[in-house]
């Protein structure tokens, strides 16, 4: 979104273990840290954000597990990835650290001819946040490929969770306050060209209907219950209420898609948040439907906050 202020304290760990240590250090100082991934679904208030922000930007290794018999998210701390690559037909898994970008993951899987994340083409942000919020769209969701996830739990320990131990749902990875450190992602073998072609087609379709190249926080609202909304998406509700093109300062409801608020260049976080309030209130008044935020908001007055993608 390219709005918001500065962090009072910024920590930049480079490994999952350093992430754990950073979380513990902040908590020992009486502060619940905010976890910053790619910032793709995040709006941060103007001014100085008090407390500790931990960025995952440097925790970005993506590799195939070395041992065919041991494919654990914890391998991320132990394995030497500099080995001769196995045939693409073997393993069908990546270990992805939380700071790996979603485009990097999608492209790496496509190069292997591994199917499972091509539906996430064009989804921004990082793997950790993508898992935390179950990022995705109509062509697939992040948790469709998650086999195991390594998290920093409430006690500050690295704990590995099997897929069956988690309860992901629409736009929520079901991990609560746990912080994603890395994951084992499992794919299906397919033709390389077929996987690439599907990804290209998904991306072309997304570019056709969404302002993906502009400054935004992605979809602002979750899609409401289909029955309650008569099958209408959040974007359709915004459009039907005549709000596309509505502005506050340099923030605008995208004329292309009603569920995007775009920074036209000089918007402030105050502009963006006020425009979102106007849209939410207008939709509620005209349709009776209370839209729920999908984008995360970090406010200076907040305590612990959900992780941003």
Secondary structure per residue as TSV (DSSP state, phi and psi in degrees):
chain	resnum	aa	ss	phi	psi
A	1	X	-	360.0	-23.3
A	2	X	-	60.2	41.6
A	3	X	-	-133.2	169.6
A	4	X	-	104.6	172.1
A	5	X	-	-98.4	-151.0
A	6	X	E	-106.0	157.5
A	7	X	E	-87.6	138.0
A	8	X	E	-64.7	-45.8
A	9	X	E	-131.5	132.9
A	10	X	E	-125.6	122.4
A	11	X	E	-109.7	139.4
A	12	X	-	-126.7	73.5
A	13	X	-	-66.1	157.5
A	14	X	-	-116.3	-5.3
A	15	X	S	-141.2	163.0
A	16	X	H	-56.9	-38.0
A	17	X	H	-66.5	-40.8
A	18	X	H	-64.4	-34.7
A	19	X	H	-60.4	-47.2
A	20	X	H	-58.5	-46.1
A	21	X	H	-63.9	-37.2
A	22	X	H	-65.9	-41.8
A	23	X	H	-62.1	-46.1
A	24	X	H	-62.2	-44.1
A	25	X	H	-60.6	-42.4
A	26	X	H	-64.6	-45.2
A	27	X	H	-66.2	-36.3
A	28	X	H	-65.1	-23.5
A	29	X	T	-90.8	7.6
A	30	X	T	83.1	18.8
A	31	X	-	-123.6	128.8
A	32	X	-	-84.8	114.8
A	33	X	-	-71.7	153.6
A	34	X	E	-97.2	136.4
A	35	X	E	-103.3	120.9
A	36	X	E	-107.5	115.4
A	37	X	S	-89.2	-123.3
A	38	X	S	-81.2	-7.2
A	39	X	-	73.0	14.9
A	40	X	T	-71.6	-25.6
A	41	X	T	-120.7	34.2
A	42	X	E	-125.6	137.0
A	43	X	E	-122.5	125.1
A	44	X	E	-114.0	132.6
A	45	X	-	-59.9	157.7
A	46	X	S	-69.1	159.2
A	47	X	S	95.5	-163.4
A	48	X	E	-95.5	125.9
A	49	X	E	-85.1	112.4
A	50	X	E	-71.3	155.4
A	51	X	E	93.6	-156.2
A	52	X	E	-114.0	129.3
A	53	X	E	-110.7	129.9
A	54	X	E	-111.2	119.8
A	55	X	E	-96.8	141.9
A	56	X	-	-96.8	10.4
A	57	X	T	-58.2	-28.4
A	58	X	T	-94.1	-6.1
A	59	X	-	-95.5	73.3
A	60	X	-	-132.0	35.7
A	61	X	-	-81.2	141.5
A	62	X	E	-135.5	120.5
A	63	X	E	-156.4	165.0
A	64	X	-	-86.2	139.1
A	65	X	-	-57.7	136.4
A	66	X	S	-71.0	-42.7
A	67	X	-	-91.0	124.9
A	68	X	T	-63.3	-28.8
A	69	X	T	-92.0	-10.8
A	70	X	-	-126.8	101.7
A	71	X	-	-122.6	79.4
A	72	X	-	-116.4	145.1
A	73	X	G	-61.2	-26.6
A	74	X	G	-71.1	-19.4
A	75	X	G	-57.8	-21.6
A	76	X	G	-56.4	-27.1
A	77	X	G	-91.2	-12.6
A	78	X	T	-118.1	-21.6
A	79	X	-	-95.8	147.3
A	80	X	-	-90.8	112.7
A	81	X	-	-82.3	-5.7
A	82	X	-	-87.9	66.8
A	83	X	S	-128.6	163.6
A	84	X	-	-60.5	130.1
A	85	X	-	-65.3	140.7
A	86	X	-	-75.3	158.4
A	87	X	-	-55.4	149.0
A	88	X	T	-64.5	-18.8
A	89	X	T	-75.4	-12.5
A	90	X	S	-99.2	145.8
A	91	X	-	79.3	-58.8
A	92	X	-	54.6	37.6
A	93	X	E	-144.1	147.7
A	94	X	E	-116.5	146.7
A	95	X	E	-96.0	122.2
A	96	X	E	-118.2	121.1
A	97	X	E	-74.6	159.2
A	98	X	T	-63.2	-25.3
A	99	X	T	-87.6	0.4
A	100	X	-	-62.9	132.4
A	101	X	B	-73.8	150.4
A	102	X	H	-61.3	-43.6
A	103	X	H	-60.0	-37.9
A	104	X	H	-63.2	-42.4
A	105	X	H	-63.2	-47.5
A	106	X	H	-60.5	-43.9
A	107	X	H	-68.3	-39.9
A	108	X	H	-64.7	-41.9
A	109	X	H	-65.0	-40.0
A	110	X	H	-63.5	-39.4
A	111	X	H	-64.4	-27.3
A	112	X	H	-85.8	-13.1
A	113	X	T	71.8	32.2
A	114	X	E	-102.2	124.9
A	115	X	E	-96.0	146.2
A	116	X	S	149.6	-28.7
A	117	X	S	-123.1	3.8
A	118	X	G	-62.7	-23.5
A	119	X	G	-69.6	-10.5
A	120	X	G	-96.0	8.4
A	121	X	T	-55.8	129.5
A	122	X	T	89.5	-7.8
A	123	X	-	-79.7	122.1
A	124	X	-	-84.6	-174.4
A	125	X	S	92.2	-168.0
A	126	X	B	-118.4	163.6
A	127	X	H	-60.7	-42.6
A	128	X	H	-58.8	-49.3
A	129	X	H	-67.9	-34.6
A	130	X	H	-61.4	-38.3
A	131	X	H	-72.4	-43.0
A	132	X	H	-59.5	-35.6
A	133	X	T	-112.1	7.0
A	134	X	T	51.4	60.0
A	135	X	-	-62.6	152.9
A	136	X	E	160.4	-158.6
A	137	X	E	-166.7	-155.7
A	138	X	T	-70.7	-12.4
A	139	X	T	-102.1	3.3
A	140	X	E	149.7	163.4
A	141	X	E	-129.1	157.9
A	142	X	G	-57.5	-40.7
A	143	X	G	-72.1	-3.4
A	144	X	G	-66.6	-17.8
A	145	X	S	-120.0	-1.0
A	146	X	E	-77.4	122.8
A	147	X	E	-101.2	-43.3
A	148	X	E	-143.1	151.0
A	149	X	E	-135.5	134.3
A	150	X	E	-100.0	123.5
A	151	X	E	-125.9	155.1
A	152	X	E	-91.0	116.6
A	153	X	-	-88.5	-174.2
A	154	X	T	-64.5	-21.4
A	155	X	T	-89.7	-2.0
A	156	X	S	82.2	23.6
A	157	X	-	-110.4	150.0
A	158	X	E	-80.4	120.6
A	159	X	E	-129.7	133.9
A	160	X	E	-97.2	130.9
A	161	X	E	-116.4	133.7
A	162	X	E	-75.4	156.8
A	163	X	G	-53.8	-39.3
A	164	X	G	-68.3	-18.3
A	165	X	G	-84.6	-6.1
A	166	X	-	-110.1	160.6
A	167	X	-	-128.9	63.4
A	168	X	-	-67.2	148.3
A	169	X	B	-147.6	-171.7
A	170	X	T	-57.8	117.6
A	171	X	T	54.4	34.4
A	172	X	B	-157.0	118.0
A	173	X	-	-74.3	-7.8
A	174	X	S	71.2	22.1
A	175	X	-	-97.0	-4.1
A	176	X	T	61.4	-128.9
A	177	X	T	-85.6	-1.4
A	178	X	-	-68.6	145.5
A	179	X	E	-110.7	124.9
A	180	X	E	-71.1	127.6
A	181	X	E	-104.8	-42.4
A	182	X	E	-163.2	175.0
A	183	X	E	-155.9	153.7
A	184	X	E	-97.5	125.4
A	185	X	E	-113.8	128.5
A	186	X	E	-110.5	136.8
A	187	X	-	-123.0	175.1
A	188	X	E	-112.1	137.3
A	189	X	E	-72.0	134.8
A	190	X	-	-149.6	178.3
A	191	X	-	-73.9	134.6
A	192	X	H	-57.0	-49.8
A	193	X	H	-64.3	-34.8
A	194	X	H	-66.0	-42.1
A	195	X	H	-64.7	-44.3
A	196	X	H	-62.9	-41.0
A	197	X	H	-64.7	-42.5
A	198	X	H	-61.5	-44.2
A	199	X	H	-60.9	-42.4
A	200	X	H	-62.0	-43.3
A	201	X	H	-65.0	-41.5
A	202	X	H	-61.9	-42.5
A	203	X	H	-67.1	-40.4
A	204	X	H	-62.2	-41.7
A	205	X	H	-65.3	-41.1
A	206	X	H	-65.2	-42.6
A	207	X	H	-63.1	-28.5
A	208	X	H	-71.1	-31.5
A	209	X	H	-117.6	-7.4
A	210	X	S	-129.0	148.3
A	211	X	-	-82.3	61.7
A	212	X	T	-68.8	-21.3
A	213	X	T	-91.8	-3.9
A	214	X	S	-96.2	168.9
A	215	X	E	-79.3	110.9
A	216	X	E	-151.3	177.6
A	217	X	-	-108.6	30.1
A	218	X	S	70.7	-155.2
A	219	X	-	-65.3	125.6
A	220	X	S	-73.3	-41.1
A	221	X	B	-117.6	150.9
A	222	X	-	-73.5	150.3
A	223	X	-	-69.2	133.7
A	224	X	-	-73.8	170.7
A	225	X	-	-53.4	129.9
A	226	X	T	-62.0	-39.9
A	227	X	T	-66.7	-45.4
A	228	X	T	-65.6	-33.5
A	229	X	T	-96.5	6.6
A	230	X	T	62.9	33.2
A	231	X	T	80.2	2.3
A	232	X	-	-84.7	136.2
A	233	X	-	-78.1	170.8
A	234	X	H	-59.8	-43.4
A	235	X	H	-61.8	-39.0
A	236	X	H	-65.8	-39.9
A	237	X	H	-63.2	-43.6
A	238	X	H	-61.9	-43.6
A	239	X	H	-64.1	-44.5
A	240	X	H	-66.1	-22.5
A	241	X	T	-87.3	6.3
A	242	X	T	71.6	29.8
A	243	X	-	-101.0	-8.0
A	244	X	T	-63.2	132.3
A	245	X	T	89.1	-5.7
A	246	X	-	-65.9	139.9
A	247	X	E	-127.3	153.7
A	248	X	E	-137.2	115.8
A	249	X	T	58.9	-129.0
A	250	X	T	-100.5	15.0
A	251	X	E	-96.1	139.4
A	252	X	E	-140.3	140.2
A	253	X	E	-72.5	121.1
A	254	X	-	-54.1	128.6
A	255	X	S	-65.2	-17.6
A	256	X	S	-83.4	-38.5
A	257	X	-	-148.7	123.4
A	258	X	T	-67.9	-12.9
A	259	X	T	-97.3	15.1
A	260	X	-	-120.6	131.7
A	261	X	E	-107.5	127.1
A	262	X	E	-113.8	138.5
A	263	X	E	-86.7	113.2
A	264	X	-	-78.3	-1.5
A	265	X	S	142.6	-37.0
A	266	X	S	-127.2	17.5
A	267	X	-	-67.4	150.1
A	268	X	-	-104.5	166.3
A	269	X	H	-61.9	-34.7
A	270	X	H	-61.2	-42.8
A	271	X	H	-59.3	-48.7
A	272	X	H	-62.1	-47.6
A	273	X	H	-68.3	-34.7
A	274	X	H	-67.5	-40.7
A	275	X	H	-64.6	-41.0
A	276	X	H	-62.3	-40.8
A	277	X	H	-61.3	-44.1
A	278	X	H	-61.3	-44.5
A	279	X	H	-63.5	-47.3
A	280	X	H	-61.5	-45.3
A	281	X	H	-65.2	-40.4
A	282	X	H	-66.3	-42.6
A	283	X	H	-64.2	-41.2
A	284	X	H	-63.5	-42.8
A	285	X	H	-67.8	-38.9
A	286	X	H	-87.6	-24.8
A	287	X	H	-122.2	-16.5
A	288	X	S	78.7	7.6
A	289	X	-	-103.7	124.7
A	290	X	-	-91.4	108.9
A	291	X	-	-73.3	139.7
A	292	X	-	-103.5	136.5
A	293	X	B	-65.2	135.4
A	294	X	-	-99.3	-43.5
A	295	X	S	-64.0	144.1
A	296	X	E	-91.6	146.4
A	297	X	E	-122.1	125.4
A	298	X	E	-100.8	115.6
A	299	X	-	-107.9	146.7
A	300	X	T	-60.2	-25.4
A	301	X	T	-89.7	-7.6
A	302	X	-	-73.8	155.3
A	303	X	S	-93.5	-122.8
A	304	X	S	-64.6	140.0
A	305	X	-	-131.0	155.3
A	306	X	-	-63.8	152.3
A	307	X	-	-67.0	140.9
A	308	X	B	-91.2	147.9
A	309	X	-	-76.0	360.0
